Structures are given as structure tokens and as C-alpha cells.
């Protein structure tokens, strides 16, 4: 999985994400403090969404697009501390799963 955090996202960044979120999204992202981007296999992304939403108060959405490698991307929206905590929790849970194997 790949992880990135965008702190204080620009209007252009928010515009691009809004277009990729699809027509069913009604959230106003103009006041979002940070956006966490996570890309990986679908099975990992579904688990990552669950972990992030259970860990802290964030909103997670699928980012639409096509990738020849069948990678999926999710965006985690919230204040900077919450987004950072959500990403850390995802990473920690992945390490635990690998340690069990």
C-alpha cells in the first residue's frame, strides 16, 4: 500500500477529488484540514476504510478512476490529527496481520 497526507489541501486539489468522488457526494470539502490518500488492492482498501472509520472521526470515500494494475484509492477526510491517526492505525493493523503469518 502507498500512503500520502495532504495538509491544508488547495482548492485545485479539492476540485480534482470532488470530480473523482462521483455525483453521489454532497460533502463540502472546502473546510477539510487534511486528506489522506491510500492506494492498494481492493481487499486491503476495504479493510483500511473500516479501520480508519472505527479509529477516529474521519470520512472515507472511494476515489474513482482506472488503473491498469487494478489498484484502488481511498481518501480520508478530516482534521490533520485525525487523518494522521487514521493512517497510523491502518499501518499498525497491517503490521499486526503480517506478524501473525
Secondary structure as UniProt FT lines:
FT   STRAND          2..7
FT   HELIX           11..21
FT   TURN            23..24
FT   TURN            30..31
FT   STRAND          34..40
FT   HELIX           42..55
FT   STRAND          59..63
FT   TURN            68..69
FT   STRAND          72..78
FT   HELIX           80..100
//
